[in-house]
Amino acid sequence: MKGGILYANFVTTVSPNHADEALYDDGAFGLGRALKDHQDRFRGVLNGVDYEAWNPQADPYLPAHYAAGSIERKTQNKKALRDRFWLRDSDGPVVAYVGRLDDQKGMHLVHHALFYTLARRGQFVLIGDAHYHDGITSHFWHLKDYLNANPDCHLEIGYREDLAHLVYAGADLLVVPSMFEPCGLAPLIAMRYGTVPVVRATGGMTDTVFDYDYSRRPPAERNGYVFHHTDSQAVESALGRALRLWSARPREFSQLAANCMRADYSWARAGQEYLDIYQHIRHK
């Protein structure tokens, strides 16, 4: 890898903030000096999402299609999600996690977010992709057995494309409490479906999720909730604010969800950045 950095015409990673973490923090895993020596040809280019594959206006896995201007139709997918996962009819929010069962993903915080949501009369669904059987996977299998009869929770161990689409469309909030995350595609997909992300400020999620209460961005560009530390109080600080907005000010929450859908994280912008890099290499 170091040789690749030294001899490459240009080096990229999958988000601007991850490039900064590699240069100035511990995100380079020992390659920071090599990157600093060649930082004039090192850049983070944010990954994109395939907006044809992930499109709530035409998604074949959804019972109801919708857009930012018809976001109220999202509730039909929420009902379908409850029916599919045997959850009771409820007037509460649905919080979701979609991703690997892996230490990197902050699974201790996912565990905490699950019980925090249930304690506040919400519902929680999880699709956990387990590539191999380890302590975390065993823990969530036991948790699935423990919560099997709970009408407000469903844990699906193993990834299924159709279920992932339904969860993104039917949930109100998505938790992404990663320990590190070079890009973070899950919150980008969630925003495409008007599902508000609750993320830890790491890697590319710093470039894409802007806190509803504290961001300096204009209100129309705020699209989620952000926390910084890796303890249970940190995830509560963000998830609690999101749940309060959902219950106390539903109209504002709907506007926040629409903000998410209007954000553009397609490959169009990223593609142009790569073209700019190739032009830079050619002219050099």
N, C-alpha and C positions, 0 to 999 in steps of 0.2 A: 504493500500500500504506500509506504514511504517513497519507494522508487517511482511508483505511478505519479505521486504528487510532484516529484522533482522533474520528471521528464514530460509531463502532460503540457499541452498547449494551454489548457484551462481546466480548472477544478471547480465542480459545483456540488452543492448539497441542496436539500429539498425545502429549505426556507431561509429567509434572511436572518432570523433570530438564531437558528441553529448554527449558521455560519459564525455569528458572533460568539455563541457558546463554545464553538470549536477553537476560536482564536483567543478568547479571553477568559474562558472558564474551563471546566473539565470535560467538555463535550467532544474533545478530539481523541480521548483515550490514548494519550502518549504521543500523538502526532501534531500537537499544537505548535511546536517549534518549526517543524517543516512547513506548516501552513502559514505561519507568520513570516517566514523567510520568503514566501511566494504569494503573499496576500494580494499583490497587484493583479494576480490572475486566479483569484478565488472569490466565488460569489454564491450566495444562497438564492435559489430560484424556487419560489413556492410551488408545490405540486398543485395540479388541478384535479377536478372531478369530471368524469364523463357525464355530461348533462343529457346525453341521450339514454344512457343506461339508468341514470338516476333522475327521473323526470316525473313529478307528481301529476302532471297534466296528461300523461299517456302511459303510466306505469302499468304493465299487464298484471302485476301481482295485487293491485289495489281494487277494492270494490267501488271506491269513489275517487274521481279525479278532481283536482283543484289547483288553483293558482293563488298568488298573493291577494288578488282582488276577490277571490271566493274562498277564503281560508276557512269560513264557517263549515264548509263541506268536509273538512278534516275530521269533524266529530263522527262522521259515518265510518271512517277507518278506525277510529278509537273504539267504537262499538264492535267492529269486526275483530279487532285485536283482543278485546275482552272475551268475545265468544270463542275465538280460536284457542285462547289460553285458559279457558274456564274460570275467568275472573267474574266476580259479581258485578251487577250494575251498580254504579257508584256516581256520586256527584263530585268526587275528588279527582285530583290530577294523577296522571300516569307518568312515572319516572322510569327511564330505561338505561341499560348498559348494553352495548354491542361491541364485542372485541375479544381478544385473546385472554385466557386465564393465565396471566403471566405477571411476575413481580414488576416488570417494567410499567404495567398498566395501573399500578397502585391498587391492587385488589383488596388490601386491608381497608382502603377508603371506600371502595365499592361496597364491601360488606357493611361498613358503617352507614353509608348512604341508604342502603336497603332498609335497615331497621329504623333509621331516622325518618324515612318516608312513611313507613308503616305506622310509626308512633304519631304522625301528623295526619292520619286518615287518608293517606295517599296509597297508590298502588305501585308496585315495582315489578318490572319484567327484565329478564337478563337473557341474552344469547351469548354464551361463553364458548369460544372456540378453543378446544383442548387438543394440542398437537401431541402431547404425551402425558402419561399419568405421573403426576408428582404431588407434592404436598398441597399445593394450591388447588389442583383439580380435585383431589380427594376431599378437601375442605368443602368445596362447593357441591360435590355429590352428596356429602352428609347434610349440607345446608338444604339442598333440594329435598331430601327425605324428610328433614325436620319441618319444612314449610309446605309439605305436599298438600295438606288439607287447608292451608290458608287461602281464603277466597280473594285475597288482595295481592297475591304474589305468585309469579311463575318463573322458574329457572329452567332454561333450555340449554343443556350441556351438549355442544356441538353446533356448528354453523350450518344454516340452511338459507339459501339465497331468498326464497320466497318469504320466509319468516322475517329476515332482516329488513326487507322492503316494508313489510307490514308494520314492524316495530317503529321504523323511522317515521312512517306516515301516521301511526296511531298514537304515539307518545306525545306528551306535552313537553317533557324535559329529557335531556340526555346528559348523563354524568360521564366525564372523561378526566379522571384524577391522576393522570400518568406521572410517574417519577421522572421520566424523560420521554420526549416525543419529537423526533426530528421534524415531522410535518404535522400529522394529526388529521387523517382523512375523515374519521367518524364525525367530528363536529361540522365539517364542511358538508357532508352528506345530510346530516341532521338539519342544517340550516336550509338546504335545498327543499326540505319537506316541511319547513315551518316549525321544527322542533328545536326549542331553545337550548343551546349547550351550556353546561356548567362545567368549567374546565380549570385545571391547574395551569398557572402561567409558566409554561415551559416550551421550548422549541417553537415550532411553527404556530402553535395555538396563541402565542403572544402576538403573532402577526395577523391573526384572523378573527379572534374573539375579543370584543371590546365591551367592557362591563357597563351594564345598564345604569348603574348608580354613580360610578366613579370615573368612567372614561372621560378624557378631555375631548373626545370626538363629538361632532354634532349629534343630537339625539337620533336623527334618522339613520346614523351609521352604527349605533350601539345595538349589539346583537346577541348578548348573552351575559353570563356571570362568571367572574374570575376569582380564584383564590391563589395563594402563593405558597403556603407551608404544606407540610406533608402529614399533619396530624388531624385527628377527627374534628377538632374545633375549627380548623381551616375549611374543610369541606362543608361543615354546618353553616359557616358564615355566608357562603355563597348560595348553597342549596336552600337555606332558610329564607334568604331574601327572595329567591325565585318563587318558592312556594307561597310566600306572603303576597307577592304581586299577583300570582295566579288566583288566589282566593279573595283578596281584598279589592283588587282593581282589574277585573277581567278584561275590560276594554283596553287598558294599557298593555296587558299581556298579549292580547291579540295583535296590537300594533307592533309590539316587539317581535312576535312571530313573523309578521309581514315584513319587518325590517330584515329578518334572517333570509326570507325568500328572495328579497330584492338584491341581496349581496351577490356579486359575480365572482365565483371561484371556479369558473370553467377553465379548460385548457387554452382558451383563446389568448388570455393574457400571458400565461406561462410560455406558450409556444412562441409568442413574439419575443420574449426575453431570451429564449434559446437562440432564435434567429439573430438577435443582436450580438450574442456571444460569438456565434459562428462568423458573423461579419467582422467582428473585432479580431478574431484569429486570422481571418483571411487578409485583412489589411496589415496586420503585424508582420 
